[in-house]
Amino acid sequence: MVAGVLSLTRNGLRDWILQRISAVVLAVYAIYLIGFLLMHPYLHYLQWLALFHHTWFRIFSLLTLVSIVMHAWIGIWTVFTDYVHPYWLRGILQTLLVLSLLALLFWGIEILWGIY
Amino acid sequence: MAEMETIKFSIYRYQPEAGSDKPNRPYMEDFQLEVPKGSDMMLLTALIQLKEQDETISFRRACREGVCGSDGMNINGKNGLACITHISELKQPIVIRPLPGFPVVRDLIVDMDQFYQQYEKVEPYLKNHQPPPGTERLQSPEDRAKLDGLYECILCACCSSSCPSFWWNPDKFIGPAGLLQAYRFIADTRDTAKAERLRNLDDPYSVFRCRGIMNCTSVCPKGLNPTKAIGEIRKEMLKEEL
Protein backbone atom coordinates (compact mmCIF):
# COMPACT_ATOMS: atom_id res chain seq x y z
CA MET A 1 0.00 0.00 0.00
CA VAL A 2 1.49 3.31 -1.05
CA ALA A 3 0.10 6.81 -0.79
CA GLY A 4 1.65 10.15 -1.65
CA VAL A 5 1.98 12.31 1.44
CA LEU A 6 1.52 15.48 -0.63
CA SER A 7 -1.27 14.15 -2.87
CA LEU A 8 -4.62 15.89 -2.45
CA THR A 9 -6.51 13.16 -0.58
CA ARG A 10 -4.05 10.22 -0.43
CA ASN A 11 -6.88 8.06 -1.78
CA GLY A 12 -6.86 7.06 -5.44
CA LEU A 13 -10.61 6.73 -5.82
CA ARG A 14 -11.29 10.11 -4.15
CA ASP A 15 -8.59 11.88 -6.21
CA TRP A 16 -10.01 10.28 -9.35
CA ILE A 17 -13.62 11.32 -8.72
CA LEU A 18 -12.64 14.84 -7.59
CA GLN A 19 -10.70 15.28 -10.81
CA ARG A 20 -13.75 14.27 -12.84
CA ILE A 21 -16.22 16.45 -10.91
CA SER A 22 -13.87 19.46 -11.10
CA ALA A 23 -13.47 18.88 -14.86
CA VAL A 24 -17.25 19.16 -15.28
CA VAL A 25 -17.35 22.41 -13.25
CA LEU A 26 -14.49 23.86 -15.34
CA ALA A 27 -16.24 22.87 -18.58
CA VAL A 28 -19.59 24.40 -17.54
CA TYR A 29 -17.93 27.63 -16.39
CA ALA A 30 -15.89 27.90 -19.59
CA ILE A 31 -18.96 27.33 -21.76
CA TYR A 32 -20.94 29.92 -19.77
CA LEU A 33 -18.17 32.53 -20.05
CA ILE A 34 -17.69 31.93 -23.79
CA GLY A 35 -21.48 32.20 -24.24
CA PHE A 36 -21.51 35.45 -22.26
CA LEU A 37 -18.69 36.90 -24.38
CA LEU A 38 -20.45 35.88 -27.61
CA MET A 39 -23.69 37.48 -26.42
CA HIS A 40 -21.83 40.73 -25.67
CA PRO A 41 -19.61 41.35 -28.72
CA TYR A 42 -19.07 44.99 -27.62
CA LEU A 43 -18.50 44.19 -23.99
CA HIS A 44 -18.26 47.22 -21.77
CA TYR A 45 -16.53 47.27 -18.39
CA LEU A 46 -19.82 48.03 -16.64
CA GLN A 47 -21.47 44.93 -18.16
CA TRP A 48 -18.51 42.82 -17.04
CA LEU A 49 -18.75 44.39 -13.54
CA ALA A 50 -22.50 43.73 -13.43
CA LEU A 51 -21.89 40.06 -14.14
CA PHE A 52 -19.58 39.80 -11.14
CA HIS A 53 -22.00 41.70 -8.91
CA HIS A 54 -24.33 38.70 -8.90
CA THR A 55 -23.66 36.65 -5.77
CA TRP A 56 -24.46 33.43 -7.64
CA PHE A 57 -21.82 34.24 -10.25
CA ARG A 58 -19.22 34.99 -7.58
CA ILE A 59 -19.98 31.64 -5.95
CA PHE A 60 -19.84 29.94 -9.37
CA SER A 61 -16.46 31.61 -9.99
CA LEU A 62 -15.18 30.59 -6.57
CA LEU A 63 -16.34 27.01 -7.18
CA THR A 64 -14.43 27.10 -10.47
CA LEU A 65 -11.35 28.42 -8.72
CA VAL A 66 -11.54 25.62 -6.14
CA SER A 67 -12.00 23.16 -9.03
CA ILE A 68 -8.88 24.51 -10.77
CA VAL A 69 -6.89 24.09 -7.55
CA MET A 70 -8.10 20.50 -6.99
CA HIS A 71 -7.76 19.52 -10.64
CA ALA A 72 -4.24 20.93 -10.94
CA TRP A 73 -3.15 19.53 -7.57
CA ILE A 74 -4.14 15.99 -8.57
CA GLY A 75 -2.92 16.29 -12.17
CA ILE A 76 0.45 17.94 -11.59
CA TRP A 77 1.13 15.74 -8.54
CA THR A 78 0.66 12.77 -10.89
CA VAL A 79 3.06 14.25 -13.46
CA PHE A 80 5.70 14.92 -10.78
CA THR A 81 5.45 11.39 -9.37
CA ASP A 82 5.78 9.98 -12.90
CA TYR A 83 8.75 11.98 -14.10
CA VAL A 84 10.67 13.45 -11.13
CA HIS A 85 12.54 10.67 -9.38
CA PRO A 86 14.99 12.26 -6.87
CA TYR A 87 12.80 12.37 -3.76
CA TRP A 88 14.16 15.74 -2.54
CA LEU A 89 13.44 17.47 -5.88
CA ARG A 90 10.01 15.85 -6.02
CA GLY A 91 9.33 17.10 -2.47
CA ILE A 92 10.40 20.67 -3.32
CA LEU A 93 8.31 20.73 -6.52
CA GLN A 94 5.24 19.29 -4.80
CA THR A 95 5.54 21.82 -1.95
CA LEU A 96 5.90 24.70 -4.42
CA LEU A 97 2.88 23.38 -6.33
CA VAL A 98 0.67 23.23 -3.24
CA LEU A 99 1.78 26.65 -1.97
CA SER A 100 1.26 28.34 -5.35
CA LEU A 101 -2.17 26.75 -5.79
CA LEU A 102 -3.21 27.93 -2.32
CA ALA A 103 -1.82 31.42 -3.09
CA LEU A 104 -3.83 31.40 -6.34
CA LEU A 105 -6.96 30.46 -4.39
CA PHE A 106 -6.52 33.23 -1.80
CA TRP A 107 -5.72 35.78 -4.49
CA GLY A 108 -8.83 34.74 -6.40
CA ILE A 109 -11.02 35.11 -3.31
CA GLU A 110 -9.50 38.56 -2.71
CA ILE A 111 -10.30 39.59 -6.31
CA LEU A 112 -13.83 38.12 -6.37
CA TRP A 113 -14.88 39.65 -3.06
CA GLY A 114 -13.01 42.87 -3.72
CA ILE A 115 -15.41 43.84 -6.53
CA TYR A 116 -17.72 46.74 -5.63
CA MET B 1 15.84 -26.49 -55.27
CA ALA B 2 13.26 -23.97 -54.10
CA GLU B 3 13.83 -20.31 -54.87
CA MET B 4 15.14 -18.44 -51.82
CA GLU B 5 14.59 -14.92 -50.49
CA THR B 6 16.55 -12.91 -47.94
CA ILE B 7 14.93 -11.58 -44.79
CA LYS B 8 16.76 -8.76 -42.99
CA PHE B 9 16.80 -8.41 -39.22
CA SER B 10 18.14 -5.84 -36.78
CA ILE B 11 18.38 -7.37 -33.32
CA TYR B 12 19.10 -5.75 -29.96
CA ARG B 13 22.20 -7.26 -28.41
CA TYR B 14 23.41 -6.89 -24.84
CA GLN B 15 25.77 -9.40 -23.31
CA PRO B 16 27.22 -7.88 -20.15
CA GLU B 17 29.11 -11.07 -19.33
CA ALA B 18 30.63 -11.50 -22.82
CA GLY B 19 34.38 -11.48 -23.34
CA SER B 20 36.37 -8.71 -25.02
CA ASP B 21 35.19 -9.70 -28.54
CA LYS B 22 31.75 -8.08 -28.01
CA PRO B 23 30.86 -4.56 -26.81
CA ASN B 24 29.93 -4.43 -23.14
CA ARG B 25 26.95 -2.16 -23.86
CA PRO B 26 23.69 -2.55 -25.80
CA TYR B 27 23.91 -2.29 -29.59
CA MET B 28 21.86 -3.31 -32.65
CA GLU B 29 23.24 -6.10 -34.84
CA ASP B 30 22.13 -6.86 -38.41
CA PHE B 31 21.36 -10.40 -39.53
CA GLN B 32 20.14 -11.98 -42.76
CA LEU B 33 18.25 -15.20 -43.19
CA GLU B 34 17.69 -17.14 -46.40
CA VAL B 35 14.23 -18.66 -46.47
CA PRO B 36 12.29 -20.44 -49.25
CA LYS B 37 10.37 -17.82 -51.24
CA GLY B 38 6.77 -17.45 -50.13
CA SER B 39 7.32 -19.39 -46.92
CA ASP B 40 5.37 -17.74 -44.15
CA MET B 41 7.30 -18.77 -41.11
CA MET B 42 6.73 -17.39 -37.65
CA LEU B 43 9.23 -14.93 -36.24
CA LEU B 44 10.23 -17.41 -33.52
CA THR B 45 11.17 -20.01 -36.15
CA ALA B 46 13.31 -17.37 -37.87
CA LEU B 47 14.99 -16.49 -34.56
CA ILE B 48 15.75 -20.18 -33.91
CA GLN B 49 17.33 -20.39 -37.39
CA LEU B 50 19.34 -17.22 -36.72
CA LYS B 51 20.57 -18.84 -33.51
CA GLU B 52 22.11 -21.52 -35.73
CA GLN B 53 24.14 -18.71 -37.40
CA ASP B 54 25.10 -17.09 -34.09
CA GLU B 55 24.49 -19.28 -31.08
CA THR B 56 24.96 -16.35 -28.66
CA ILE B 57 21.59 -14.78 -29.63
CA SER B 58 19.48 -15.22 -26.49
CA PHE B 59 15.71 -15.27 -26.11
CA ARG B 60 13.08 -17.17 -24.12
CA ARG B 61 10.68 -19.58 -25.78
CA ALA B 62 8.83 -22.75 -24.85
CA CYS B 63 5.49 -23.81 -26.34
CA ARG B 64 5.96 -22.02 -29.72
CA GLU B 65 2.18 -21.68 -30.14
CA GLY B 66 1.11 -18.60 -28.19
CA VAL B 67 0.14 -20.38 -24.99
CA CYS B 68 3.10 -20.14 -22.61
CA GLY B 69 3.82 -16.42 -22.97
CA SER B 70 7.62 -16.82 -22.89
CA ASP B 71 8.61 -15.05 -26.10
CA GLY B 72 7.11 -11.61 -25.61
CA MET B 73 9.32 -9.04 -27.36
CA ASN B 74 9.19 -5.71 -29.12
CA ILE B 75 8.77 -6.38 -32.84
CA ASN B 76 9.05 -3.38 -35.19
CA GLY B 77 8.10 -1.14 -32.28
CA LYS B 78 5.10 -3.13 -31.08
CA ASN B 79 5.08 -5.76 -28.35
CA GLY B 80 3.96 -9.24 -29.36
CA LEU B 81 4.71 -12.94 -29.21
CA ALA B 82 7.35 -14.03 -31.74
CA CYS B 83 5.76 -17.48 -32.06
CA ILE B 84 2.46 -16.21 -33.46
CA THR B 85 3.80 -13.32 -35.55
CA HIS B 86 4.18 -14.07 -39.27
CA ILE B 87 7.35 -12.60 -40.80
CA SER B 88 5.36 -11.88 -43.98
CA GLU B 89 3.36 -9.26 -42.03
CA LEU B 90 6.48 -7.40 -40.95
CA LYS B 91 8.32 -4.55 -42.64
CA GLN B 92 12.02 -5.19 -43.17
CA PRO B 93 14.48 -4.94 -41.63
CA ILE B 94 12.57 -6.58 -38.80
CA VAL B 95 13.68 -4.68 -35.70
CA ILE B 96 13.56 -6.83 -32.58
CA ARG B 97 14.14 -5.44 -29.11
CA PRO B 98 13.49 -6.73 -25.59
CA LEU B 99 10.23 -5.74 -23.85
CA PRO B 100 10.52 -1.97 -23.15
CA GLY B 101 10.86 -0.69 -19.61
CA PHE B 102 12.06 -3.97 -18.14
CA PRO B 103 15.69 -4.43 -17.07
CA VAL B 104 17.56 -6.43 -19.73
CA VAL B 105 19.37 -9.53 -18.53
CA ARG B 106 20.82 -10.47 -21.91
CA ASP B 107 19.76 -9.75 -25.52
CA LEU B 108 15.96 -10.26 -25.65
CA ILE B 109 15.70 -11.70 -22.14
CA VAL B 110 14.31 -9.31 -19.53
CA ASP B 111 14.08 -9.44 -15.75
CA MET B 112 10.41 -10.14 -14.93
CA ASP B 113 10.72 -9.90 -11.11
CA GLN B 114 8.79 -6.64 -10.67
CA PHE B 115 6.10 -7.83 -13.05
CA TYR B 116 5.54 -10.98 -10.98
CA GLN B 117 5.67 -9.01 -7.70
CA GLN B 118 2.80 -6.84 -8.95
CA TYR B 119 0.91 -9.97 -9.98
CA GLU B 120 1.44 -11.45 -6.50
CA LYS B 121 0.05 -8.27 -4.88
CA VAL B 122 -3.46 -8.83 -6.30
CA GLU B 123 -3.62 -12.27 -4.62
CA PRO B 124 -4.53 -14.12 -7.84
CA TYR B 125 -6.34 -17.02 -6.22
CA LEU B 126 -9.87 -17.67 -5.04
CA LYS B 127 -10.59 -16.52 -1.49
CA ASN B 128 -13.72 -17.87 0.12
CA HIS B 129 -14.34 -17.51 3.84
CA GLN B 130 -17.25 -19.96 3.96
CA PRO B 131 -16.62 -23.59 4.94
CA PRO B 132 -15.78 -25.68 1.86
CA PRO B 133 -18.70 -27.72 0.51
CA GLY B 134 -18.49 -31.49 0.07
CA THR B 135 -18.06 -31.14 -3.69
CA GLU B 136 -16.80 -28.22 -5.77
CA ARG B 137 -18.27 -24.69 -5.46
CA LEU B 138 -20.90 -24.46 -8.18
CA GLN B 139 -21.35 -21.47 -10.47
CA SER B 140 -24.15 -20.70 -12.92
CA PRO B 141 -23.19 -20.51 -16.64
CA GLU B 142 -24.01 -16.77 -16.52
CA ASP B 143 -21.68 -16.16 -13.59
CA ARG B 144 -18.99 -18.23 -15.26
CA ALA B 145 -19.39 -16.15 -18.43
CA LYS B 146 -18.32 -13.05 -16.44
CA LEU B 147 -14.80 -14.47 -16.34
CA ASP B 148 -14.50 -14.69 -20.13
CA GLY B 149 -11.91 -12.25 -21.42
CA LEU B 150 -10.18 -12.28 -18.02
CA TYR B 151 -8.97 -15.81 -17.30
CA GLU B 152 -7.21 -16.27 -20.67
CA CYS B 153 -4.20 -14.09 -19.75
CA ILE B 154 -0.88 -15.93 -20.20
CA LEU B 155 1.27 -13.34 -18.35
CA CYS B 156 3.50 -12.63 -21.34
CA ALA B 157 3.91 -9.01 -20.10
CA CYS B 158 3.35 -7.49 -23.55
CA CYS B 159 0.69 -5.20 -22.01
CA SER B 160 2.51 -4.00 -18.88
CA SER B 161 5.68 -3.45 -20.86
CA SER B 162 3.84 -1.20 -23.34
CA CYS B 163 2.31 0.93 -20.56
CA PRO B 164 4.08 4.26 -19.76
CA SER B 165 2.47 4.31 -16.29
CA PHE B 166 4.14 0.96 -15.63
CA TRP B 167 7.47 2.23 -17.01
CA TRP B 168 7.49 5.18 -14.58
CA ASN B 169 6.17 3.38 -11.50
CA PRO B 170 6.76 -0.38 -11.89
CA ASP B 171 7.09 -0.72 -8.12
CA LYS B 172 3.78 0.97 -7.27
CA PHE B 173 1.40 0.64 -10.23
CA ILE B 174 0.06 -2.92 -10.54
CA GLY B 175 0.02 -2.67 -14.33
CA PRO B 176 -2.53 -3.96 -16.85
CA ALA B 177 -1.65 -7.67 -16.52
CA GLY B 178 -1.99 -7.67 -12.73
CA LEU B 179 -5.17 -5.57 -12.81
CA LEU B 180 -6.82 -7.86 -15.36
CA GLN B 181 -6.18 -10.71 -12.91
CA ALA B 182 -7.37 -8.58 -9.98
CA TYR B 183 -10.68 -8.07 -11.76
CA ARG B 184 -10.84 -11.76 -12.70
CA PHE B 185 -11.20 -12.52 -8.95
CA ILE B 186 -13.32 -9.45 -8.11
CA ALA B 187 -15.79 -10.61 -10.78
CA ASP B 188 -15.80 -14.22 -9.58
CA THR B 189 -19.05 -14.94 -7.70
CA ARG B 190 -17.33 -17.71 -5.71
CA ASP B 191 -14.87 -15.22 -4.21
CA THR B 192 -15.98 -13.60 -0.93
CA ALA B 193 -13.08 -11.16 -0.52
CA LYS B 194 -14.31 -8.55 -3.01
CA ALA B 195 -14.48 -5.61 -0.56
CA GLU B 196 -11.06 -6.44 0.85
CA ARG B 197 -9.59 -6.74 -2.67
CA LEU B 198 -11.04 -3.34 -3.65
CA ARG B 199 -9.74 -1.70 -0.47
CA ASN B 200 -6.23 -2.99 -1.20
CA LEU B 201 -6.29 -1.19 -4.55
CA ASP B 202 -7.67 2.24 -3.65
CA ASP B 203 -4.39 4.11 -3.12
CA PRO B 204 -3.32 6.72 -5.71
CA TYR B 205 -0.99 4.30 -7.56
CA SER B 206 -2.16 0.67 -7.76
CA VAL B 207 -5.12 1.20 -10.11
CA PHE B 208 -5.38 4.94 -10.59
CA ARG B 209 -2.09 5.39 -12.45
CA CYS B 210 -3.94 4.03 -15.47
CA ARG B 211 -4.72 6.95 -17.78
CA GLY B 212 -6.70 4.82 -20.20
CA ILE B 213 -4.40 5.14 -23.22
CA MET B 214 -5.16 1.51 -24.17
CA ASN B 215 -1.65 0.49 -25.30
CA CYS B 216 -2.26 -2.71 -23.31
CA THR B 217 -5.38 -3.58 -25.26
CA SER B 218 -3.79 -2.78 -28.60
CA VAL B 219 -0.82 -5.15 -28.03
CA CYS B 220 -2.45 -8.06 -26.16
CA PRO B 221 -1.69 -11.18 -28.25
CA LYS B 222 -4.70 -12.93 -26.76
CA GLY B 223 -7.07 -10.10 -27.72
CA LEU B 224 -7.94 -9.23 -24.10
CA ASN B 225 -8.92 -5.79 -22.84
CA PRO B 226 -7.15 -4.78 -19.60
CA THR B 227 -8.35 -1.15 -19.93
CA LYS B 228 -11.95 -2.35 -19.72
CA ALA B 229 -11.14 -4.50 -16.68
CA ILE B 230 -9.53 -1.47 -14.97
CA GLY B 231 -12.68 0.54 -15.71
CA GLU B 232 -14.75 -2.24 -14.13
CA ILE B 233 -12.55 -2.16 -11.00
CA ARG B 234 -13.18 1.60 -10.70
CA LYS B 235 -16.91 1.03 -11.16
CA GLU B 236 -16.94 -1.63 -8.43
CA MET B 237 -15.03 0.72 -6.11
CA LEU B 238 -17.56 3.49 -6.74
CA LYS B 239 -20.46 1.12 -6.04
CA GLU B 240 -18.77 0.11 -2.81
CA GLU B 241 -17.87 3.64 -1.67
CA LEU B 242 -20.64 5.97 -2.90
Chai-1 contact restraints between the chains, C-beta under 6 A:
chainA,res_idxA,chainB,res_idxB,connection_type,confidence,min_distance_angstrom,max_distance_angstrom,comment,restraint_id
A,M1,B,D203,contact,1.0,0.0,6.0,A-B,restraint_1
A,V2,B,K172,contact,1.0,0.0,6.0,A-B,restraint_2
A,V2,B,D203,contact,1.0,0.0,6.0,A-B,restraint_3
A,V2,B,Y205,contact,1.0,0.0,6.0,A-B,restraint_4
A,A3,B,D203,contact,1.0,0.0,6.0,A-B,restraint_5
A,G4,B,P204,contact,1.0,0.0,6.0,A-B,restraint_6
A,S7,B,P204,contact,1.0,0.0,6.0,A-B,restraint_7
A,N11,B,D202,contact,1.0,0.0,6.0,A-B,restraint_8
A,G12,B,D202,contact,1.0,0.0,6.0,A-B,restraint_9
A,G12,B,D203,contact,1.0,0.0,6.0,A-B,restraint_10
A,G12,B,P204,contact,1.0,0.0,6.0,A-B,restraint_11
A,G12,B,F208,contact,1.0,0.0,6.0,A-B,restraint_12
A,L13,B,D202,contact,1.0,0.0,6.0,A-B,restraint_13
A,L13,B,M237,contact,1.0,0.0,6.0,A-B,restraint_14
A,D15,B,P204,contact,1.0,0.0,6.0,A-B,restraint_15
A,W16,B,F208,contact,1.0,0.0,6.0,A-B,restraint_16
A,D82,B,W168,contact,1.0,0.0,6.0,A-B,restraint_17
